[in-house]
Amino acid sequence: MLFRNMIAYRLTQPLALEQSALEEALATKLARKCESQELSTFGFVSPYATKELARNEQSPALSMWSDSSKAVLIACRHEEKNIPGSVIREEVGDRVKAIETEQQRKVYKKERDSIKDQVTLEFLPRAFSRSSITMAYIDLERQIIVVDAGSHKKAENLLSTLREVLGTLPVRPLSVKIAPTATLTDWVKTSEIPAGIFMLDTCTLTDIGEDGGSVICKTQDLTTDEVKALISTGKIVTKMAIAFEDKMSFVIDDKLAISKVRFEDGVWGATEQKVHLSPAISSQHHNLGPSQLHPLLDSVPKYGSRVESWAENPRGDCRYEIPKTAADSWFDSAVIHRMGRERGRSSA
């Protein structure tokens, strides 16, 4: 049940959920296998037993609630048919060639696309299916939703499915006043980091110029002059590995998506179970989970001095600020360097 990725969304309107009402709503869209002519399906499964599709009176609940009833865990199953693109392209090419040979005419794009759709429909019943589970943690006290997804598209799929059964789900991605790239870059440049946050040995620096280009630093001390020299040439930090309060480590990117989450051994203890937990054990871990996530949710992104906390700002504008002198000095040096390069190109 441990999250390996975290994409946070803020509810823009208060969301009140009751266990019985949520169970009824989730039950209206249960996970199921794809029919012969379906490309994909989305539906909810029990977080206690994510591989069980058939349900009866003895089936576990579709939601896992904390003892305080202020947090709930849900699971969404996505199944899709997998037809290799090379197989479709080969079949379409054969049919196009046959038409052009027999009818002595050229097959244009519109007709080719129609042939491709026909081939896809014919191959669907014979295609293999693959499924994946996406978990979401809904914090009703802080009015946020954290999705265990490696991409925003995957997270949006879960939110869309949940919105469909609830009728409404007004959310927006977590946002900050200062761009994450500016703050991460300032941390590397000045080595001034908020208390409780520690830079690890991995980051990605990207050139802000039109030419692009990026440098990936691994097992590298990020406080060295070598890394700072890359920033002085106009590069910004777009991804960084961070440790948080000796409890967990993760990688955060320029869109505030968190990946490669790893909890320290002492946080969860020796009784950790990752899959197919019994309801009793699952509840214990779920009750422990929010207590470990709350400090992170209240502090990430912890960019300099925090202006407002979740509770102080019910409208969802989670704003932070860093000293303007540090931000301005980084921005000025990056812009000056870029202008110098552009002048060099024009003179050449």
KESE-253810 format. One record per atom (N, C-alpha, C, O): x, y, z. Coordinates in steps of 0.1 Angstrom, whole numbers, plus 5000, padded with zeros to 4 digits. Layout:
N
XYZ ...
This chain:
348
500849885000 500050005000 500850135000 500350245001 502150114999 503050234999 503050304986 503150244976 502950444986 502950514974 504350534969 505250554977 504650514956 505950534951 506050664943 507050714940 504850714939 504750844932 503650924939 502750874945 503751054938 502751144943 502551264934 503451344931 501351284930 500951404923 499751454931 498751394932 499951584936 498951634945 498051734938 498451814929 496751724941 495751824936 494951884948 494751824958 494652004946 493952084956 492452094953 492152134941 491552054962 490152074960 489752224961 490052284971 489152274950 488852424950 487552454957 487152564960 486752344960 485452364968 485452254978 485952144976 484852274990 484852175000 484252044996 483152044989 484851934999 484351804995 484051725008 484951695016 482751695010 482351615022 481951475017 481051465009 482551375023 482251235019 481951155031 482551165042 480951075029 480550975040 480850835034 480750815022 481250745043 481650615038 480550535031 480850485020 479350545036 478250465029 478050525015 477850455005 477950665014 477650735002 478850704992 478550684980 480050704996 481150684987 481150544982 481450514971 480850444991 480750304987 479750284976 479950214966 478550354977 477550334967 477950404954 477650344943 478650514955 479050584943 480150494935 480050484923 481150444943 482150364936 481650234930 482150194920 480550184937 479950064932 479250074919 478949984912 478950204915 478250224902 479250214890 478750204879 480550204893 481550194882 482650094887 483750134890 482249974887 483249874892 484149834880 483849844868 485349794884 486349754874 485849624867 485149534873 486149614854 485749494846 486649474835 487449564831 486649364829 487449334818 486949394805 485749424804 487749424795 487349484783 486549384775 486849264774 485449434769 484749354759 485549344746 486549404745 484949264737 485749224725 486049344717 487149354710 485249454717 485449564708 485849694716 485749804711 486249674729 486649784737 488149794738 488849694739 488649914737 490149944738 490549944752 491649894756 489750004761 490150014775 488950034784 487850074779 489050004797 488050024807 488650084819 489850054822 487850164827 488250214840 487250174850 486050174847 487650144862 486650104872 487350094886 488550084886 486550084896 487150084910 487149944915 486249864913 488249914923 488349794930 488649824945 488949934948 488649714953 488849734967 490349754969 491149674964 490749854977 492249864980 492749754988 493949734989 491849674994 492249555002 492649434993 493449354996 491949434981 492249324972 492049374958 491049364952 493149424953 493049494940 492949404928 492549454917 493149274929 492949184918 491649114917 491349044908 490749134927 489449074927 488449164920 488249274924 487849114909 486849184902 485449144906 484649234907 485249014907 483848974911 483649014926 484448994934 482449064928 482049104942 480849034947 479949004939 480749014960 479648954967 479549014980 480149114984 478648964989 478449025002 479649015011 479849095020 480548915008 481748905016 482948985011 484048985017 482749055000 483849124993 484249245002 483449305009 485549275003 486049395011 485449525005 485049534994 485549625014 484949755010 485749814998 486949784996 485149904991 485749974980 486650094984 487250154976 486550124997 487350235002 487850205016 487250125023 489050255019 489750225031 489850355039 490550455035 489150365050 489050485058 489950485070 490150375076 490450595074 491250605087 490250605098 489050625096 490750585110 489950585122 489250715124 488150715129 489850825121 489250955123 488250995112 487551095113 488150905101 487250935090 487551065083 486651125076 488851105084 489251235077 490151205065 490551295058 490351075063 491151035051 490650905046 490250815053 490750885033 490250765026 491150725015 491750815008 491350605013 492150545002 491250474992 490450394996 491450494979 490650424969 491650374958 492750414957 491150284950 491950224940 491150214927 489950174927 491750244916 491150244903 491950144894 493150154893 491250064887 491849964878 491650004863 490550034859 492750014856 492650044842 493149924834 494249874835 492249874825 492549764816 492549814802 491549884798 493549774794 493549814780 494049704771 494849624775 493549704759 494049604749 495349654743 495549764740 496249554742 497549594737 497749534723 497949414721 497649614713 497949574699 499249644694 499249764693 500249574692 501549634688 501349724675 500749674665 501949844675 501749934664 502349874651 501849894640 503449794653 504149734641 503149634634 503249624622 502349564642 501449464636 500349544628 500049494617 499849654633 498849724626 499449794613 498849784603 500649844615 501249914603 501449814592 501249844580 501949694595 502149594585 500949544578 500949534566 499849524586 498549484580 498049594571 497549574560 498049724576 497549834568 498349844555 497849874544 499749834556 500549844544 500149734534 500149764522 499949614539 499549504529 498249534522 498149514510 497249584530 495949614524 496049734514 495349734504 496849834518 496949954509 497649904496 497249944485 498649824497 499349774485 498449694476 498549704464 497649614482 496649524475 495649614467 495349584455 495149724474 494249804467 494849884455 494349894444 496049934457 496750004447 497149914435 497149964424 497349794438 497749694427 496549654419 496549654407 495449624426 494249574420 493449684413 492949664402 493349804419 492549904414 493350014406 492750104401 494649994406 495550094399 495250234402 495050324394 495250264415 495050404420 495850414433 496250314439 496050534437 496750564449 495850574461 494750634460 496250524473 495450534485 495950654493 497150654497 495050754495 495450874502 495150854517 494650754522 495550964525 495650954539 494250924545 494150834554 493150984541 491850964546 491450814545 490950764555 491750754534 491350614532 492250524540 491850424545 493550564541 494450484549 494050484563 494150384570 493650604568 493150604582 491950524585 491850454595 491050514575 489850434576 490250284576 489650204584 491250254568 491750114568 492350074581 492149964587 493050174587 493750154600 492650124611 492850034619 491550204611 490550184621 489850044619 489549984629 489650004607 489049874604 489949764609 489549664615 491249774606 492249674611 492249664626 492249554632 492149784633 492149784647 490949714653 491149634662 489749744647 488549674652 488649524650 488149444658 489249484639 489349334636 490249264645 490149154648 491349344649 492349274658 492049284673 492649204681 491049374677 490749384691 490349254698 490849234709 489449174692 489049054699 490248954702 490248874711 491348964694 492448874695 493548934703 494648874706 493449064707 494549134714 494649094729 493549054735 495849094734 496049064748 495649194756 495749304752 495249164769 494849284778 495949294789 496449194793 496149414793 497049444804 496349534813 495649624809 496549524826 495849614836 496849674845 497949624847 496449784852 497249854861 496349914872 495249944869 496949924884 496149984895 496750114899 497950134900 495850214901 496250354905 495550384918 494350374919 496350414928 495750444941 495650594943 496450674938 494650634951 494550784955 494250794969 493450724975 494850894976 494650924990 493951054991 494451154986 492751054996 491851174998 491951225012 491451155021 492551345014 492551405027 491451505029 491551615023 490351465036 489251555037 489451675046 488851775046 490451665055 490751775064 491551875057 491251995059 492551845049 493351935042 492751965028 493152055021 491751885024 491051905011 492051894999 492151974991 492751785000 493751754989 493551614985 493051524992 493951584973 493951444967 495451414962 495951494954 495951304967 497351264963 497151134955 496651034960 497651134942 497451014934 498850954932 499851014929 498850824934 500150744931 500250714916 499850604912 500750814909 500850794895 502150854890 502650954895 502750794880 503950834874 503850944864 504850994859 502650974860 502351074849 501051144853 500151094859 500951274848 499751344850 498551284843 497451294847 498851224831 497751164824 497051054832 495851034832 497950974838 497450854846 496650904858 495550854861 497151014864 496451074875 495051134871 494051114878 495051204859 493851254854 492751154851 491551174852 493251034846 492350924844 491550884856 490350864856 492350874867 491650834880 490650944884 489550914888 491151074884 490251184888 488951194879 487951214884 489151164866 487951174857 486951064861 485751084861 487450944864 486650824868 485950854881 484750834883 486650914891 486050954903 485051064902 483951064908 485351164893 484351264891 483151214884 482051264887 483251114876 482051054870 481050994880 479851004878 481650924890 480750864900 480250954910 479150934916 481051064914 480651154924 479751264918 478951334925 479851294905 479051394899 479851524898 479651604888 480751554907 481551674907 482851644914 482851574924 483951704910 485151694917 486051814912 486951794904 485851934918 486652044914 488052044920 488152074931 488952014912 490352004916 491252084906 490952104895 492452114911 493452174903 494852134908 494952114920 495852124900 497152084905 497652184915 497352304915 498552124924 499152214934 500052314927 500752284917 499852444931 500652554925 501352634935 500952634947 502352704931 503152784940 503452924934 503352934921 503853014942 504053154937 505353164929 505353224918 506353094934 507653104928 507852974920 507552864925 508352974908 508452854899 509452754906 510452794912 509052634906 509852534913 511352534908 512252504915 511452554895 512852554889 513652664895 514852644897 513052784898 513852894904 514252854918 515352884922 513352794926 513752754939 514752644940 515752654947 514652544932 515552434931 516952484927 517952444933 516952574917 518252624912 518852714923 520052714925 518052784931 518552874941 519152784952 520152824958 518552674955 519152584966 520552534962 521452534970 520752504949 522052454945 523052564945 524152554949 522552684940 523552794938 523952854952 525152884953 523052864961 523352924974 523652824985 524252864996 523252694983 523352594994 522552635006 522752575017 521552725005 520652765016 519352685014 518552715005 519152585022 517952495021 517152505033 517652515044 515852495032 514952505044 515252385053 515652285049 514952405066 515252305076 514352185073 513152195070 514952065075 514151945073 514251885059 513851775056 514851965049 515051925036 516551915033 517252005036 516951805026 518351785023 518451745008 517751655003 519351815001 519651774988 520451644987 521451634995 520051554979 520851434977 521851444965 522251564963 522151344959 523251344949 522851334935 523551294926 521551374932 521051354918 520251474914 519351524922 520451534902 519651644897 519751644882 520651594876 518851714876 518851744862 518851894859 518051964864 519851934851 519852084848 519552094833 520152024825 518752194830 518252214816 518552354812 518452444819 519052364799 519352494794 518052574791 517152514785 517952694794 516752774792 516752834778 515752894774 517852824771 517952874757 517152794747 516652684751 516952844735 516252774725 516852644721 516152554716 518152634722 518852514718 518552394727 518652274724 518052424740 517752324749 519052254754 520052324756 518952124756 520052054762 519952044777 519452134784 520351924782 520351904796 521451824801 522151754793 521751834814 522851764820 522251694832 521651754841 522551564833 522051474845 523251444854 524251384850 523151494866 524151464876 523751354885 522651354891 524551244886 524251134895 525451104903 526651124899 525151064916 526251044926 527251164926 528451144926 526651284926 527451404925 527051494937 525851524939 528051554943 527851654954 527351784947 528051844939 526051814950 525451924943 525852064948 525552164942 526652064958 527152194964 528552234958 529052334962 529052154949 530452184944 530352294933 529352324928 531552354931 531652464921 531352414907 530952484899 531652284905 531452224892 529952234888 529652264876 529052204897 527652204895 527152354894 526352384885 527652434903 527252574902 527752644889 527052744885 528852594884 529252654871 528252634860 528052714851 527552514860 526552484850 525452584851 524852624841 525052624864 524052724866 524452854860 523652934854 525652894862 526153024857 526153034842 526153144837 526152924835 526052924821 524652934816 524352934803 523652944825 522252954820 521352834822 520252844818 521852734829 521052614831 520252634844 520652694853 519052564845 518252564857 517952424861 518052324853 517752404874 517452274879 515952234877 515152304882 515752134869 514352094866 513951964874 512751924873 514851894880 514551774888 515651754898 516851784896 515251714910 516251694921 515751584930 514551574933 516751504935 516451404946 516651474959 517651544962 515651454968 515551524981 515251424992 514551324990 515851445004 515451375016 514651465025 514951585026 513651405031 512751495039 512651435054 512151325056 513251515063 513151495077 513651345081 513051295091 514551295074 515051155078 513951055077 514050945083 512751085071 511650995070 511550935057 511050815055 511851005046 511650965033 512451035023 512951145026 512650985011 513451045001 512551034988 511750944986 512851124979 512051124966 512751214956 513651284959 512151214944 512651304933 511451394930 510351354927 511751524930 510651624926 511051694913 512251724911 510051724905 510451784892 509851924891 509251974901 509951984879 509452124878 507952144878 507452254878 507252034877 505752034878 505251994892 504051964894 506151984901 505851934915 505351794916 504751754926 505651714906 505351574906 506451504914 507651524911 506151414923 507051344931 507151194927 506051134925 508351144925 508551004921 509650944929 510351004937 509750814928 510750734934 510750754949 511750774956 509550754955 509350774969 509850654977 509550534973 510650674987 511250564995 511150615010 511750705014 510450535018 510350555032 511550485039 511950375035 512050555049 513150495057 512550375065 511350375068 513450285069 513050165075 512250195088 511350125092 512750285096 512150315109 510750375108 510050365118 510350425097 509050485095 507950385096 506950405103 508050275089 506950185087 507150055096 506249985099 508450035101 508649925109 508749795102 508749785089 508949685109 509249555103 507949485098 508149375092 506749535101 505549465097 505049505084 503849485081 505849575076 505349635063 504849525054 505549425052 503649545048 503149455038 502749545026 502149655028 503149505014 502949595003 501749554994 501149644988 501349434994 500249394985 499349294992 499849215001 498049294989 497149194994 497049185009 497249085015 496949305016 496849305030 495449265035 494449295028 495449205047 494149185053 493549315057 494349415059 492249325059 491649455063 492249505076 492449625077 492549415086 493049465099 494449525097 494649635102 495349455090 496649505088 496649635079 497349725082 495749635069 495649755060 495249875068 495849985066 494349865077 493849975084 494950035093 495150155094 495749945099 496849995107 497850075099 498250175103 498150025087 499150095078 498550225073 499250325071 497250225070 496550345065 496550455076 496750565073 496250415088 496250505099 497650565101 497850685105 498650485099 500050535100 500450625088 501150715090 499950585076 500350655064 500050805065 500950885063 498850855068 498550995069 499451075078 499851185076 499751005090 500651075100 502051095094 502751195098 502451015084 503751035078 503651125066 504651195063 502551135059 502351215048 502051365051 502451455044 501451385063 500951515066 502151615067 502051725061 503251585073 504351685073 504851715059 505151835056 504851615051 505351645037 504351725029 504651825022 503051695031 502051775024 501951915029 501552005021 502251935041 502252075047 503552155043 503552275044 504552085039 505852145036 506352145022 507252215019 505752055014 506152045000 505252124991 504052094992 505652214982 507052254982 507352354992 506752464993 508352335000 508752425011 509852515006 511052495009 509452614999 510352704992 510552835001 509752925000 511652835008 511852955016 510852965027 510452865033 510453085030 509453105041 508053095036 507653145026 507353005043 505952975038 505053095042 505053135053 504153135032 503253245035 501953185041 501453245051 501453085035 500153025040 500252875041 500952815033 499552825051 499452675051 498152635045 497352715040 497952495044 496752445038 495552505045 494552555039 495552495058 494352535066 494152685065 492952735065 495152765064 495052915063 494552965050 494153085049 494552875040 494152925027 493152825020 493552745012 491852835024 490852735019 490652745005 490052654999 490952854998 490652874984 491652794975 491352774963 492752744981 493652654974 494852714968 495652644962 495052854970 496252914965 497352894975 497552984983 498052784974 499152754983 500352834978 501052794969 500652944985 501653034980 502953034989 502853025002 504053044983 505353044991 506153154984 505953204973 507153204992 508053304986 509553274991 509753215002 510453314983 511853304987 512453444986 511853534980 513553464993 514153604993 514353654979 514953584970 513853774976 513953824962 515353844957 515653824945 516253874967 517653894962 518253774956 518953774946 517953654962 518453534957 517853494944 518553454935 516553514943 515853474930 516353574919 516553534908 516353704923 516753804912 518153784908 518453794896 519053754917 520453734913 520653614903 521353624894 519853504906 519953394897 519353424884 519953394873 518153494884 517553524871 518353614863 518453594851 518953724869 519753814862 520953754855 521253774844 521653664863 522853594857 522453504845 523153504836 521353434846 520853354836 520553424823 520853394812 519753544825 519353624814 520553684807 520653694795 521453744815 522653804810 523453704801 523953744791 523653584807 524353484799 523653454786 524353434775 522353444786 521653404774 521753524764 521953494752 521653644768 521853764759 523253764753 523353794741 524253724761 525553724756 525753624745 526453644735 525153504747 525153404737 524453444724 524953414713 523353504725 522553554714 523353654706 523253664694 524053754713 524853854706 525953784699 526353834688 526553684705 527653614698 527153544685 527853554675 525953494685 525453424673 525153534662 525553514650 524553654667 524253754657 525553814651 525553844639 526553824659 527853884653 528553784644 529253824635 528353654647 528953554638 528253554625 528653474616 
